[in-house]
Amino acid sequence: MQKFHFQDDGTYPNNKFPVLYYEKAFEHANTMRDVFESNHWRNSWVNGIFPYHHYHSTAHEVLGVMSGHATVLLGGPDGEQLNISRGDVIVLPAGTAHKRIQQSNDFQVLGAYPDGMSFDTKTDKPGEYDQALQQIPNVPIPKQDPVTGHSIWS
């Protein structure tokens, strides 16, 4: 597992907690949803990743690559590029900017949230940053890591 720390850049708040990157966490992507759910990450969906910087200020998010591969940019325009592929998992603390740069035609991710929390989607629109700064500190730390089931960010 790798950890990435991103600072608030005045547009994207990011978070004091690190992004967690599990390369090849799952040999069989079809087991991802069951593992996430057993570790209390729910409210799941399958789709892609938006091709623009965005973040969530009301929930942490896990993204597990179900198929294909992509390049994502984490932390905002000056952040970290990752090449992700089937079986990889990224855990994004609330406020962490992320966007897809490129993808294969078959790219799909499974997204989920701790205890099935509701999430919002924020970008760089006026007023969203200030609102996010108020909301992010109130997002509880998940009880379990979505991949390992152990405590997270402790």
Z-matrix of the N, CA and C atoms (Angstrom, degrees):
N
C 1 1.445
C 2 1.528 1 109.07
N 3 1.327 2 115.29 1 136.02
C 4 1.463 3 121.19 2 175.99
C 5 1.528 4 108.80 3 -110.35
N 6 1.327 5 115.89 4 151.48
C 7 1.459 6 121.91 5 177.38
C 8 1.518 7 108.87 6 -120.95
N 9 1.325 8 115.31 7 139.76
C 10 1.460 9 121.94 8 177.52
C 11 1.522 10 108.44 9 -127.61
N 12 1.329 11 116.59 10 129.69
C 13 1.461 12 122.29 11 177.94
C 14 1.532 13 108.61 12 -107.46
N 15 1.322 14 115.62 13 134.20
C 16 1.463 15 120.78 14 179.21
C 17 1.519 16 109.11 15 -128.85
N 18 1.326 17 115.38 16 136.17
C 19 1.458 18 121.75 17 -179.55
C 20 1.522 19 110.58 18 -89.31
N 21 1.300 20 115.64 19 155.52
C 22 1.461 21 122.96 20 171.57
C 23 1.522 22 106.89 21 -62.15
N 24 1.336 23 116.53 22 126.96
C 25 1.470 24 119.78 23 -178.79
C 26 1.526 25 112.61 24 -107.41
N 27 1.343 26 116.74 25 9.16
C 28 1.456 27 120.48 26 -179.70
C 29 1.517 28 113.36 27 89.26
N 30 1.318 29 117.52 28 -13.12
C 31 1.468 30 122.44 29 174.70
C 32 1.528 31 109.79 30 -118.04
N 33 1.339 32 115.31 31 -42.32
C 34 1.462 33 122.01 32 -179.98
C 35 1.524 34 107.63 33 -117.87
N 36 1.350 35 116.97 34 118.88
C 37 1.459 36 119.89 35 -173.00
C 38 1.529 37 114.15 36 -65.90
N 39 1.331 38 117.01 37 -31.71
C 40 1.459 39 121.68 38 -172.17
C 41 1.527 40 108.12 39 53.73
N 42 1.315 41 120.27 40 -149.90
C 43 1.456 42 120.24 41 -173.17
C 44 1.516 43 109.39 42 -161.05
N 45 1.331 44 116.37 43 156.82
C 46 1.470 45 120.06 44 175.64
C 47 1.530 46 110.51 45 -70.94
N 48 1.344 47 116.92 46 -24.04
C 49 1.459 48 120.67 47 177.58
C 50 1.521 49 109.50 48 -81.08
N 51 1.320 50 117.92 49 146.12
C 52 1.464 51 119.89 50 -179.08
C 53 1.525 52 112.92 51 -80.87
N 54 1.329 53 114.67 52 154.21
C 55 1.466 54 121.35 53 166.62
C 56 1.525 55 106.24 54 -71.63
N 57 1.319 56 116.48 55 137.73
C 58 1.468 57 121.78 56 176.63
C 59 1.519 58 108.80 57 -108.28
N 60 1.324 59 116.00 58 131.24
C 61 1.462 60 120.92 59 -179.39
C 62 1.521 61 108.79 60 -122.95
N 63 1.319 62 114.79 61 116.33
C 64 1.461 63 121.94 62 177.23
C 65 1.531 64 108.14 63 -105.83
N 66 1.311 65 116.01 64 106.21
C 67 1.463 66 120.06 65 177.88
C 68 1.523 67 108.62 66 -81.14
N 69 1.337 68 115.38 67 130.80
C 70 1.474 69 122.37 68 179.08
C 71 1.536 70 111.46 69 53.84
N 72 1.323 71 116.73 70 45.38
C 73 1.462 72 121.61 71 179.17
C 74 1.522 73 112.15 72 -67.77
N 75 1.328 74 116.04 73 -29.01
C 76 1.459 75 121.19 74 -177.48
C 77 1.514 76 110.42 75 -127.05
N 78 1.316 77 115.94 76 125.81
C 79 1.462 78 120.02 77 174.76
C 80 1.524 79 109.77 78 -74.58
N 81 1.330 80 115.77 79 -37.31
C 82 1.461 81 121.70 80 179.42
C 83 1.526 82 108.28 81 -117.58
N 84 1.317 83 116.63 82 108.76
C 85 1.461 84 121.61 83 -174.70
C 86 1.523 85 112.47 84 -61.00
N 87 1.346 86 117.46 85 -24.11
C 88 1.458 87 118.81 86 -177.86
C 89 1.531 88 112.73 87 -70.38
N 90 1.326 89 119.46 88 -8.11
C 91 1.470 90 121.79 89 176.51
C 92 1.529 91 112.30 90 -92.22
N 93 1.326 92 116.55 91 -8.79
C 94 1.464 93 121.35 92 -175.67
C 95 1.527 94 112.82 93 -56.85
N 96 1.314 95 116.54 94 -50.93
C 97 1.468 96 120.30 95 -175.98
C 98 1.537 97 110.33 96 -58.86
N 99 1.321 98 117.12 97 -43.80
C 100 1.469 99 120.37 98 -179.97
C 101 1.527 100 111.45 99 -62.40
N 102 1.328 101 117.04 100 -42.24
C 103 1.465 102 120.37 101 179.60
C 104 1.528 103 110.22 102 -66.75
N 105 1.327 104 117.28 103 -46.60
C 106 1.464 105 119.62 104 178.35
C 107 1.534 106 110.11 105 -57.09
N 108 1.337 107 116.58 106 -48.01
C 109 1.466 108 120.02 107 -178.34
C 110 1.520 109 111.80 108 -63.61
N 111 1.334 110 117.86 109 -40.03
C 112 1.468 111 119.86 110 179.76
C 113 1.525 112 111.19 111 -65.80
N 114 1.329 113 116.74 112 -22.23
C 115 1.464 114 121.85 113 176.92
C 116 1.536 115 111.86 114 -99.26
N 117 1.338 116 116.00 115 15.60
C 118 1.468 117 124.36 116 173.39
C 119 1.527 118 114.45 117 70.71
N 120 1.332 119 117.31 118 29.40
C 121 1.466 120 121.12 119 171.73
C 122 1.523 121 105.22 120 -107.25
N 123 1.345 122 115.75 121 112.34
C 124 1.467 123 120.74 122 -170.12
C 125 1.529 124 110.33 123 -130.97
N 126 1.347 125 115.32 124 -159.63
C 127 1.463 126 121.85 125 -176.91
C 128 1.532 127 108.76 126 56.83
N 129 1.329 128 115.66 127 45.62
C 130 1.464 129 121.12 128 -171.22
C 131 1.522 130 113.18 129 -82.55
N 132 1.307 131 114.26 130 161.24
C 133 1.460 132 124.09 131 178.72
C 134 1.527 133 107.92 132 -150.75
N 135 1.335 134 116.76 133 160.23
C 136 1.465 135 121.86 134 174.31
C 137 1.521 136 107.53 135 -125.08
N 138 1.341 137 115.79 136 127.23
C 139 1.461 138 121.57 137 179.79
C 140 1.518 139 107.60 138 -170.55
N 141 1.327 140 116.75 139 -146.55
C 142 1.454 141 122.12 140 177.94
C 143 1.516 142 110.10 141 -113.97
N 144 1.321 143 115.88 142 -162.49
C 145 1.466 144 123.10 143 175.82
C 146 1.518 145 106.92 144 -118.44
N 147 1.320 146 117.03 145 132.94
C 148 1.466 147 120.85 146 -178.96
C 149 1.527 148 111.06 147 -54.34
N 150 1.345 149 117.28 148 144.93
C 151 1.468 150 120.87 149 179.96
C 152 1.535 151 112.82 150 -87.61
N 153 1.321 152 117.41 151 25.43
C 154 1.460 153 121.93 152 176.83
C 155 1.532 154 108.01 153 -139.96
N 156 1.326 155 116.19 154 155.85
C 157 1.458 156 120.69 155 179.33
C 158 1.526 157 109.38 156 -62.06
N 159 1.310 158 115.29 157 130.01
C 160 1.456 159 121.64 158 175.33
C 161 1.526 160 108.22 159 -153.33
N 162 1.319 161 115.45 160 168.45
C 163 1.466 162 121.27 161 178.85
C 164 1.517 163 108.23 162 -157.66
N 165 1.326 164 114.72 163 171.37
C 166 1.457 165 121.68 164 -179.63
C 167 1.527 166 107.75 165 -121.79
N 168 1.324 167 116.77 166 129.05
C 169 1.466 168 119.75 167 -176.08
C 170 1.521 169 112.59 168 -103.56
N 171 1.336 170 117.63 169 -4.99
C 172 1.462 171 120.09 170 -177.17
C 173 1.527 172 112.90 171 -114.86
N 174 1.331 173 117.84 172 0.38
C 175 1.472 174 120.75 173 -179.79
C 176 1.522 175 110.10 174 -161.64
N 177 1.319 176 115.01 175 151.01
C 178 1.459 177 121.77 176 167.76
C 179 1.530 178 106.33 177 -79.28
N 180 1.331 179 117.55 178 161.40
C 181 1.464 180 120.68 179 -176.88
C 182 1.524 181 109.98 180 -138.98
N 183 1.335 182 115.85 181 142.07
C 184 1.459 183 121.05 182 170.03
C 185 1.519 184 107.60 183 -113.16
N 186 1.339 185 115.85 184 138.23
C 187 1.463 186 122.64 185 176.26
C 188 1.522 187 107.77 186 -124.32
N 189 1.321 188 116.33 187 118.75
C 190 1.454 189 121.73 188 177.31
C 191 1.511 190 109.58 189 -113.52
N 192 1.317 191 117.39 190 129.37
C 193 1.470 192 121.00 191 -176.77
C 194 1.523 193 108.96 192 -78.79
N 195 1.335 194 115.33 193 114.44
C 196 1.465 195 122.64 194 -179.75
C 197 1.526 196 111.71 195 -82.32
N 198 1.328 197 116.15 196 -38.04
C 199 1.467 198 120.28 197 -179.14
C 200 1.517 199 109.84 198 -157.09
N 201 1.328 200 115.20 199 157.65
C 202 1.452 201 121.31 200 176.53
C 203 1.516 202 113.48 201 74.33
N 204 1.327 203 113.91 202 -159.72
C 205 1.463 204 120.92 203 -179.77
C 206 1.520 205 109.01 204 -151.80
N 207 1.332 206 115.58 205 160.82
C 208 1.462 207 121.13 206 -179.77
C 209 1.516 208 109.54 207 -158.02
N 210 1.320 209 114.89 208 165.02
C 211 1.452 210 122.07 209 168.35
C 212 1.516 211 106.11 210 -110.40
N 213 1.332 212 116.14 211 128.06
C 214 1.457 213 121.49 212 178.41
C 215 1.522 214 108.95 213 -119.82
N 216 1.320 215 115.23 214 153.03
C 217 1.455 216 122.08 215 176.07
C 218 1.527 217 106.94 216 -114.69
N 219 1.319 218 116.53 217 122.51
C 220 1.460 219 122.87 218 -177.87
C 221 1.522 220 109.87 219 -110.77
N 222 1.338 221 116.73 220 142.16
C 223 1.453 222 121.12 221 172.79
C 224 1.510 223 115.39 222 91.26
N 225 1.326 224 118.99 223 1.99
C 226 1.461 225 121.97 224 -179.20
C 227 1.514 226 111.58 225 104.31
N 228 1.336 227 117.24 226 -177.05
C 229 1.467 228 121.70 227 -173.76
C 230 1.525 229 114.75 228 -55.83
N 231 1.320 230 117.96 229 -30.66
C 232 1.466 231 121.04 230 179.95
C 233 1.525 232 112.45 231 -102.52
N 234 1.333 233 115.90 232 23.04
C 235 1.457 234 121.10 233 -175.40
C 236 1.518 235 114.21 234 -84.72
N 237 1.306 236 115.27 235 -147.54
C 238 1.466 237 123.91 236 -174.24
C 239 1.520 238 110.19 237 -113.30
N 240 1.340 239 115.58 238 128.62
C 241 1.467 240 120.17 239 173.98
C 242 1.517 241 109.24 240 -88.54
N 243 1.335 242 115.70 241 134.61
C 244 1.456 243 121.62 242 175.80
C 245 1.513 244 109.36 243 -124.97
N 246 1.311 245 116.56 244 138.40
C 247 1.460 246 121.87 245 170.67
C 248 1.518 247 105.97 246 -97.06
N 249 1.327 248 116.07 247 115.13
C 250 1.456 249 121.09 248 -176.47
C 251 1.518 250 110.01 249 -114.05
N 252 1.335 251 115.57 250 151.55
C 253 1.464 252 120.25 251 -179.70
C 254 1.525 253 110.00 252 -148.12
N 255 1.324 254 115.38 253 175.70
C 256 1.465 255 122.64 254 -174.64
C 257 1.524 256 110.93 255 -46.62
N 258 1.332 257 114.57 256 128.88
C 259 1.450 258 121.33 257 179.11
C 260 1.516 259 114.78 258 95.90
N 261 1.336 260 117.96 259 -14.21
C 262 1.467 261 121.48 260 178.68
C 263 1.527 262 110.30 261 -79.03
N 264 1.335 263 116.11 262 152.53
C 265 1.463 264 122.15 263 -179.91
C 266 1.525 265 109.02 264 -136.23
N 267 1.335 266 115.65 265 136.94
C 268 1.461 267 122.73 266 174.82
C 269 1.523 268 107.85 267 -122.18
N 270 1.338 269 116.67 268 129.10
C 271 1.462 270 122.04 269 174.67
C 272 1.524 271 107.27 270 -106.67
N 273 1.332 272 115.27 271 118.85
C 274 1.460 273 122.05 272 -175.23
C 275 1.528 274 110.77 273 -108.03
N 276 1.327 275 117.58 274 114.46
C 277 1.463 276 118.83 275 173.63
C 278 1.530 277 110.29 276 -64.23
N 279 1.321 278 116.06 277 151.06
C 280 1.467 279 120.79 278 178.00
C 281 1.524 280 109.56 279 -49.67
N 282 1.325 281 116.15 280 136.43
C 283 1.457 282 122.02 281 178.03
C 284 1.512 283 114.61 282 93.75
N 285 1.339 284 118.25 283 -8.33
C 286 1.465 285 120.85 284 -176.68
C 287 1.526 286 110.78 285 -79.17
N 288 1.318 287 115.94 286 118.21
C 289 1.467 288 121.12 287 178.08
C 290 1.525 289 109.55 288 -68.30
N 291 1.336 290 115.32 289 141.13
C 292 1.459 291 120.74 290 176.46
C 293 1.524 292 109.06 291 -153.99
N 294 1.344 293 114.72 292 150.01
C 295 1.460 294 120.80 293 177.44
C 296 1.526 295 109.03 294 -157.58
N 297 1.312 296 115.35 295 154.44
C 298 1.459 297 121.50 296 175.26
C 299 1.512 298 108.56 297 -90.37
N 300 1.326 299 116.19 298 133.27
C 301 1.464 300 121.45 299 177.14
C 302 1.527 301 110.13 300 -95.55
N 303 1.321 302 115.91 301 -47.81
C 304 1.465 303 120.74 302 176.40
C 305 1.516 304 108.22 303 -149.17
N 306 1.338 305 116.17 304 163.08
C 307 1.461 306 120.28 305 -179.81
C 308 1.518 307 110.23 306 -154.98
N 309 1.336 308 115.29 307 158.54
C 310 1.461 309 120.87 308 171.19
C 311 1.529 310 108.13 309 -78.72
N 312 1.317 311 116.82 310 162.51
C 313 1.462 312 120.88 311 -178.46
C 314 1.526 313 113.22 312 -61.60
N 315 1.329 314 117.46 313 -27.15
C 316 1.469 315 121.03 314 -176.98
C 317 1.529 316 113.09 315 -100.12
N 318 1.330 317 118.16 316 15.37
C 319 1.464 318 121.47 317 -176.85
C 320 1.520 319 111.21 318 -68.26
N 321 1.345 320 115.79 319 127.49
C 322 1.459 321 122.30 320 173.32
C 323 1.520 322 109.22 321 -146.63
N 324 1.331 323 115.58 322 141.90
C 325 1.456 324 120.85 323 175.09
C 326 1.521 325 109.77 324 -119.95
N 327 1.327 326 113.72 325 154.35
C 328 1.454 327 122.51 326 171.11
C 329 1.515 328 106.23 327 -103.48
N 330 1.322 329 117.16 328 120.54
C 331 1.456 330 121.56 329 177.43
C 332 1.513 331 110.25 330 -106.66
N 333 1.336 332 117.65 331 149.21
C 334 1.459 333 122.43 332 177.12
C 335 1.527 334 108.87 333 -157.58
N 336 1.351 335 115.27 334 168.65
C 337 1.456 336 122.25 335 -172.60
C 338 1.529 337 109.94 336 -137.63
N 339 1.334 338 118.51 337 146.98
C 340 1.463 339 120.79 338 -178.48
C 341 1.529 340 111.45 339 -57.38
N 342 1.317 341 114.73 340 129.79
C 343 1.470 342 121.55 341 179.71
C 344 1.528 343 112.41 342 53.69
N 345 1.334 344 117.39 343 24.06
C 346 1.464 345 121.64 344 177.81
C 347 1.514 346 113.75 345 68.40
N 348 1.328 347 117.05 346 25.92
C 349 1.470 348 121.34 347 -177.69
C 350 1.528 349 111.32 348 -55.13
N 351 1.308 350 114.80 349 150.82
C 352 1.458 351 120.60 350 173.12
C 353 1.520 352 108.47 351 -75.98
N 354 1.312 353 115.74 352 145.59
C 355 1.459 354 120.32 353 -178.72
C 356 1.518 355 109.81 354 -124.49
N 357 1.301 356 115.37 355 158.52
C 358 1.459 357 122.60 356 173.10
C 359 1.524 358 107.04 357 -117.15
N 360 1.311 359 116.53 358 172.36
C 361 1.463 360 120.84 359 175.05
C 362 1.520 361 107.96 360 -131.11
N 363 1.318 362 115.08 361 120.35
C 364 1.464 363 121.07 362 -179.58
C 365 1.530 364 109.05 363 -119.22
N 366 1.325 365 115.00 364 152.34
C 367 1.471 366 121.59 365 179.07
C 368 1.522 367 107.78 366 -126.02
N 369 1.309 368 117.26 367 -133.80
C 370 1.463 369 120.98 368 179.08
C 371 1.531 370 111.13 369 -111.32
N 372 1.336 371 116.79 370 23.23
C 373 1.467 372 120.50 371 -179.53
C 374 1.531 373 109.95 372 -68.12
N 375 1.340 374 116.84 373 145.89
C 376 1.474 375 120.46 374 179.75
C 377 1.533 376 111.08 375 -54.56
N 378 1.316 377 115.46 376 136.11
C 379 1.454 378 121.62 377 177.10
C 380 1.523 379 114.58 378 89.90
N 381 1.331 380 118.11 379 -23.75
C 382 1.468 381 120.00 380 -177.21
C 383 1.528 382 111.91 381 -68.23
N 384 1.305 383 116.89 382 -38.99
C 385 1.460 384 121.11 383 -178.68
C 386 1.529 385 110.94 384 -61.12
N 387 1.334 386 117.08 385 -49.16
C 388 1.469 387 120.63 386 -178.95
C 389 1.526 388 110.99 387 -62.40
N 390 1.331 389 116.85 388 -40.28
C 391 1.462 390 120.82 389 177.58
C 392 1.531 391 110.17 390 -64.28
N 393 1.321 392 116.78 391 -41.83
C 394 1.468 393 121.01 392 -179.55
C 395 1.530 394 111.19 393 -62.96
N 396 1.329 395 116.99 394 -38.93
C 397 1.465 396 120.13 395 179.45
C 398 1.527 397 111.88 396 -60.78
N 399 1.330 398 116.41 397 -28.72
C 400 1.465 399 120.95 398 176.69
C 401 1.528 400 111.51 399 -78.90
N 402 1.332 401 117.38 400 -34.54
C 403 1.464 402 121.77 401 -173.63
C 404 1.532 403 113.56 402 -83.55
N 405 1.318 404 118.19 403 -40.56
C 406 1.469 405 121.98 404 -172.52
C 407 1.525 406 113.43 405 -56.34
N 408 1.347 407 119.95 406 -44.13
C 409 1.470 408 118.74 407 -179.43
C 410 1.535 409 113.72 408 -62.23
N 411 1.326 410 117.58 409 -18.04
C 412 1.460 411 121.69 410 -178.74
C 413 1.532 412 113.15 411 -90.06
N 414 1.324 413 117.37 412 -4.52
C 415 1.459 414 120.26 413 179.61
C 416 1.529 415 107.88 414 -77.78
N 417 1.332 416 117.65 415 119.84
C 418 1.468 417 118.96 416 -176.95
C 419 1.527 418 112.47 417 -69.31
N 420 1.329 419 115.01 418 150.85
C 421 1.463 420 120.51 419 174.87
C 422 1.524 421 107.38 420 -70.99
N 423 1.331 422 117.67 421 130.94
C 424 1.470 423 119.51 422 179.02
C 425 1.534 424 110.88 423 -60.86
N 426 1.323 425 115.21 424 150.20
C 427 1.469 426 120.34 425 178.96
C 428 1.517 427 111.29 426 -70.77
N 429 1.355 428 116.52 427 -31.48
C 430 1.453 429 120.01 428 -174.57
C 431 1.526 430 111.69 429 -138.45
N 432 1.315 431 114.95 430 147.42
C 433 1.451 432 122.11 431 170.48
C 434 1.535 433 107.29 432 -67.40
N 435 1.342 434 118.72 433 136.59
C 436 1.467 435 119.82 434 -176.55
C 437 1.531 436 114.13 435 -67.04
N 438 1.327 437 117.50 436 -22.66
C 439 1.469 438 121.32 437 -177.45
C 440 1.521 439 110.89 438 -94.57
N 441 1.336 440 116.70 439 -51.06
C 442 1.471 441 120.45 440 -172.08
C 443 1.520 442 113.73 441 -92.54
N 444 1.334 443 117.04 442 -24.26
C 445 1.458 444 120.52 443 -174.96
C 446 1.518 445 113.23 444 81.85
N 447 1.332 446 117.48 445 -7.00
C 448 1.466 447 121.39 446 177.99
C 449 1.523 448 109.77 447 -78.06
N 450 1.327 449 116.29 448 173.83
C 451 1.460 450 118.31 449 177.08
C 452 1.532 451 108.61 450 -65.91
N 453 1.307 452 114.01 451 152.57
C 454 1.466 453 120.69 452 -173.83
C 455 1.518 454 109.67 453 -119.21
N 456 1.330 455 117.06 454 142.74
C 457 1.458 456 123.37 455 175.97
C 458 1.519 457 112.89 456 53.86
N 459 1.320 458 117.10 457 35.37
C 460 1.472 459 117.68 458 -178.95
C 461 1.523 460 110.38 459 -102.80
